[in-house]
């Protein structure tokens, strides 16, 4: 894969949305660290100097992740930098457990604290609890919480680094022609090559797909987290994917963070068919299947001509027995159903990726993972084949999806 540099026009398109994202993310990251610091440091039996040092540790930990993110693509992939990168993202995962655990604990304890406050105002003799006992109990609870978070993080890292499991789904399609009965679509999504996912991880995925006898391979976005010039070696193995009817790719939001047009060109050179609001026709015997792909829902903010459009992706298509749409985000589904598609394959959500965020992912995404229906259209949402950010999978294992189309009467 040749090396390319992003054009200045692409960089201008990237600046505004990324700047807004960075401001919001840094504000939340800093605010939550202040909250966690206060909850962990305040009850600890520390001297004034000890408290200052503890807050310094919090500040350093809060700074590592933004620094690594900014320097990615600037520093060479030396062993030292990769070690810092791994440490930063592992810490991100641990923090992602500590924060919700503390919030839940505080919410559970809030009624007790309010009751104690009311008794104190009433002036009863037994209203004031022993402050040392309270301090000991809180410190013990904090230590247990940190221990639990560390243990779960270790389990999550082990889960993330295992090769994605093969998930087979038999999908009944009304009126499916016999020539398409048993058609096998292998779906890869959200690999996120770069950061802590490197060439060896991608090679294992490609090797696994080679054993699955795929009629078609669909890569539904967020393949990369980095520039073409930085990740050409890590991603080049994707060009070894093979299927009878081809390997198709659509962009995810992360491609647009690092120059999506350059990635589209690079992946086409590797042999993938990149679908940017367009379609192809696949024929099997007398059956005809349309495979279309739309760009990510956010694409228009970065590259106006890439604005996601399911109707455009269908435009000019002949009558087909099955109309399949590849769309990174499940939220494309309502528009896809209106456009007349029979099946949409998506990713993006990671199924929450790791507990306890698996419990909350439904608040942001109505279609979390697995099979759903929107009117007459079926929607399958992959949990993702890699991971993003923290190298953790806990309660939402990564997957290589094998969707087998079957007639409704096949059982």
Protein Blocks (a to p, Z undefined) as FASTA:
>chain_A
ZZddddfklmmmmmmmmmmmmmmmmmmmmmmmmmmmmmmmmmpccdfklmmmmmmmmmmm
mmmmmmmmmmgokaccdfklmmmmmmmmmmmmmmmmmmmmmmmmmmmmmmmmmmmmmmmm
nopaklpccfklmmmmmmmmmmmmmmmmmmmmmmmmmmmmpccdddddddddehiafklg
opacdddehklgajjlcfklmmmmmmmmmmnopabdcdeejkbgcdfklmmmmmmmmmmp
ccfkbpcddddfklmmnopmlmmmmmmmnopacdehiaddddehjbccdddddddfklmm
mmmmlpccfklmmgopacdfbdcdddfblklmmmmmmnopabdcdehknnnopacklmmm
mmmmmblgdcddehjbccdddebjbdghjaddehiacdddddddddfklZZ
